[in-house]
Amino acid sequence: MRPQGLQLLLLLLLATWASVSAQAVATLAVPTEDLNSTEASPATLGPSPTPTTLGTSRPQKPPGPRPSPVTDVAALCVCDLSPAQCDVNCCCDPDCSSEDFSVFSACSVPVVTGDSHFCSQKAAIYFLNFTANPPQRVFKLVDQINPSIFCIHTTNYKPALSFINPEVPDENSFDRWMKTSEGFTSNVEADVSFTAKSDASHTTKYEYGAPLQASAASPHPFLRFPSPLTSALCTDNNPAAFLVNQAVKCTRSVNLEQCEEMEALRMDYYSSPMILRAPNSLTQVPITVQSITVQSLNKTLTRLEDKGPRLPSLNGSGHDSICINVVLEVKYSLTYTDAGEVTGAGLSLLLGTLSRATVPLQQKFEISFIQQNTRPVALSGNPGYLVGLPLVAGLQPRKGSAIIQSTNRYGQLTVLRSTAEQDCLVADGLRTPVLFGYNMQTGCQLRLSPAIPCRLVAQRVKDLLKGQGFPDFVAPFGNSRAQDVLDWVPVHFITHAPTVTDSCQLPVALVIEVKWTKYGSLLNPQARIVNVTANLISSAFPQSPRDLKLTKSKGKAQRHNPKTDSPTCAPVGDKF
């Protein structure tokens, strides 16, 4: 009786499950031909019109094709740092031959992938086959599966994969930009005048971007800085802005017969204004002519000792007429204080000869600001670092003081420089600057005498690796100021030493790691340094070390044979 009762109960459960399954299938069966339709589709609750077979599932729509990869990993090589040269242990370097691969010790970048957030992507795998004679490089292109359940299967918004290119106004979109841009005006003089009138009553110092005011006796209320506005033609009503360094070129239409009457071609047009020391101040700062250089028609430059005024003069007549002493270049150099006051103004001029062959005339204008009692220092970026320029670094003698920097911008953060002799004693004092965006590895060989105590040797090698004046801080941006100490990034100096007794522990490498990120708008991201770590790595040697060898790899590939070139102790050197 029990088996029959149990069989009846199972039949009842199966029938109930089939009924519920049929209802669910009927409820979910919604037409998908038009996903935008607003009409409700009728759904009938009850048994399915088609027979339902136990153990079968509803057919699924096959997935669409996966998006094509944005990055070709087979052509991507992140360790290829030397153009037209083979980089050591860079197995993806197209400049390396089979002979170069045969002397590699390992692949510095074994796997190259694209975006790791995708569920499936291509991966380029590189490794060395040491069983072959000679050793060979092996390359494989495989499909890599992301095990994470939170992965991207399809990207339907391709612009999100890269930075958006800024839209540049043209003749077709200029009217639309005029309507959407707030505060834009084509009349620079009127715009500046309105700003000056509204802020003149309560402004006692120049602020960044504020127009430089001129005295009432000047022909214009502001120091004029000709610039191209909506076209390449020079606009003379453009004012010079405080602390805004500019260098522009613009074109000026000139009637050669009337060159003596055009103010923009005269040097006193740029040297006569008197700049106010501060907005609405009674103190006036004159513009001093620092140098006058004359350029002839054959581009020969001659610097004049006399800095007196020279006016344009028309010589000759007809087709052979020329106009001399015409202003070609204007360079302003203004000195300011922390209080927002202008204390000095210098002017350098380039005068030339104008002929019919050089009409229309192209003029160049520059303006730069230098803080008082300081020397101008070239920047490594404004604001973000630029690739190839040195890192800005310095020392802090005591807590709370400003950063002290070396006057040599290429000597603020350096690593050991390798020489042809590979002798550390010869390379002592020779340093290579750390350049933003460049990885490098340097080294040398140091032969020691067993009679030298281990402590002296360790200190000697440490000083050799660090150099003189190893910095405490690195500037986050290429234009960071030394007085803004809280913004600077501290250098974390970490020492790695083995725990081995009865041995001589000597520094063998100094590895400097600089981490940076893109900062600011996606339209114009700036490179910003966020962390700097210096790792001093030591190794244990016998109490009587014989020599230390520092391998070098910089600028070009070098072959290394483990059988003949292996060092006696261990490789030592600087690495960035």
Secondary structure, DSSP 8 states (H G I E B T S, - for coil): -HHHHHHHHHHHHHHHHHHHHHHHHHHH----S-TT--S------SS-SS---TT--------------SS-TTT--TT--STTS--TT-TT-TT--HHHHTT-SS-SS-EEES-TTBSEEEEEEEEEETTSSS-EEEEEEEEEE---SS-BS--S-GGGGS--------TTTHHHHHHHSTT--S-HHHHHHHHHHHHTTT--S--TT-B-BB-TTSSSSB-B--EESSSSBEETT-B-BTT--EEEEEEE---GGGGGG-GGG-THHHHS-EEESSTT-S-EEEEEEEEEEEE-TT--EEEES--S----EEES-GGG-EEEEEEEEEEEEEEE-TTS-EEEEEEEEEEEEE-GGG-SEEEEEEEEEEETT------SBSSSB-TTSB--EEB-SSTTS--B--S-GGGSSEEE---TT-BHHHHTT-EEE-BTT---EEE-EEE--TTS-HHHHHHHHHHHHH-TT--SEE-SSTT--TT-GGGSEEEEEEEE----SSSEEEEEEEEEEEEEEEES-SSS-EEEEEEEEEEEEEEEE-SS--EEE---B-SS-----TTTS--SS-B-EEE-
